[in-house]
Amino acid sequence: MSHPEIVLFGIRNCDTCKKARAWLDTRGVSYQFHDFREDGLERSILEDLEHAVGWEHLLNRRSTTWRELSDEDRAHLTRDKALQLMLQFPTLIKRPVLKVGNNMFSGFSPALYEKAL
């Protein structure tokens, strides 16, 4: 029986991504790590993520990047505007995003990962 492909999206030096990677590693879970900074972020991937979890949940409004945006950028958010900002600044994405087959989960929670895997 084949296992679904597992991809962890994030940023290498993000503390939460490190926790998620350590959790997966200690359980011997085979996965691919996709670093938004090193590997880039294609619109199709972002749209898949947004479709799975919703742009409101995917957009990290507590990030340093969010706080550094202009008032104009943060105002009157729509799905399209939020996706454009996340494409321009991938650090606005709530990390990590775990993709297990066709399912995606944003953020790290051991209970969520147990259930997903």
C-alpha positions as CSV (number, residue, x, y, z in Angstrom):
1,M,0.0,0.0,0.0
2,S,1.5,3.3,-1.0
3,H,1.4,6.3,1.3
4,P,0.2,9.7,0.2
5,E,2.9,12.2,-0.7
6,I,3.7,14.5,2.2
7,V,5.0,18.0,1.7
8,L,5.8,20.5,4.5
9,F,5.7,24.1,3.3
10,G,7.4,26.7,5.3
11,I,10.6,28.6,5.9
12,R,13.8,26.9,7.1
13,N,14.6,29.2,10.0
14,C,11.0,29.5,11.3
15,D,10.7,28.1,14.8
16,T,7.3,26.6,14.3
17,C,8.5,24.9,11.1
18,K,11.5,23.5,13.0
19,K,9.1,22.0,15.6
20,A,7.0,20.5,12.9
21,R,10.0,19.0,11.1
22,A,11.4,17.6,14.4
23,W,8.0,16.1,15.1
24,L,7.9,14.4,11.7
25,D,11.6,13.3,11.9
26,T,11.2,11.7,15.3
27,R,8.3,9.6,14.0
28,G,10.2,8.6,10.9
29,V,7.7,10.3,8.6
30,S,9.1,10.7,5.1
31,Y,8.3,14.1,3.6
32,Q,9.5,16.8,1.3
33,F,10.3,20.2,2.7
34,H,9.4,23.2,0.5
35,D,11.0,26.4,1.6
36,F,9.1,29.4,0.4
37,R,12.3,31.5,0.3
38,E,14.6,29.0,-1.4
39,D,12.1,27.1,-3.6
40,G,9.7,30.0,-4.3
41,L,6.0,30.1,-4.3
42,E,3.9,29.5,-7.4
43,R,0.4,30.9,-7.6
44,S,-1.0,27.5,-8.2
45,I,0.5,26.2,-4.9
46,L,-0.8,29.2,-3.0
47,E,-4.3,28.8,-4.5
48,D,-4.3,25.1,-3.5
49,L,-3.4,26.1,0.1
50,E,-6.0,28.9,0.1
51,H,-8.6,26.5,-1.2
52,A,-7.9,24.0,1.5
53,V,-7.8,26.3,4.5
54,G,-9.2,29.7,3.4
55,W,-7.2,32.9,2.9
56,E,-8.3,34.4,6.2
57,H,-6.8,31.5,8.1
58,L,-3.7,31.3,5.8
59,L,-2.8,35.0,6.2
60,N,-0.7,35.5,9.3
61,R,-1.7,38.8,10.7
62,R,0.6,38.4,13.7
63,S,3.8,38.2,11.6
64,T,6.5,40.9,11.5
65,T,5.9,41.1,7.8
66,W,2.2,42.0,8.3
67,R,3.1,44.7,10.8
68,E,5.6,46.2,8.4
69,L,3.0,46.5,5.6
70,S,1.6,49.9,4.8
71,D,-1.8,50.8,6.2
72,E,-3.0,50.8,2.6
73,D,-1.8,47.2,2.0
74,R,-3.6,46.0,5.2
75,A,-6.8,47.9,4.5
76,H,-9.8,46.5,2.5
77,L,-8.5,43.0,2.2
78,T,-10.1,40.7,-0.3
79,R,-9.1,37.2,-1.3
80,D,-7.3,38.5,-4.4
81,K,-5.5,41.2,-2.5
82,A,-4.5,38.8,0.2
83,L,-3.2,36.2,-2.3
84,Q,-1.2,38.9,-4.1
85,L,0.4,40.0,-0.8
86,M,1.2,36.4,0.1
87,L,2.8,35.8,-3.3
88,Q,4.9,39.0,-2.9
89,F,5.7,38.2,0.8
90,P,5.5,34.5,1.5
91,T,6.3,35.2,5.2
92,L,2.7,36.3,5.5
93,I,1.6,32.7,5.2
94,K,0.8,31.0,8.5
95,R,3.4,28.3,8.7
96,P,4.0,25.5,8.3
97,V,1.5,24.1,5.9
98,L,1.3,20.3,5.9
99,K,0.1,18.6,2.7
100,V,-0.9,15.0,3.0
101,G,-2.2,13.7,-0.3
102,N,-5.0,16.1,-1.2
103,N,-5.4,17.4,2.4
104,M,-3.7,20.5,3.7
105,F,-3.4,21.9,7.2
106,S,-2.0,25.3,8.3
107,G,0.0,25.8,11.5
108,F,1.5,23.1,13.7
109,S,-0.3,21.0,16.3
110,P,0.9,17.6,17.3
111,A,-2.8,16.4,17.7
112,L,-3.6,17.7,14.2
113,Y,-0.5,16.0,12.7
114,E,-1.4,12.7,14.5
115,K,-4.9,12.8,13.0
116,A,-3.6,13.8,9.5
117,L,-1.0,11.1,9.3
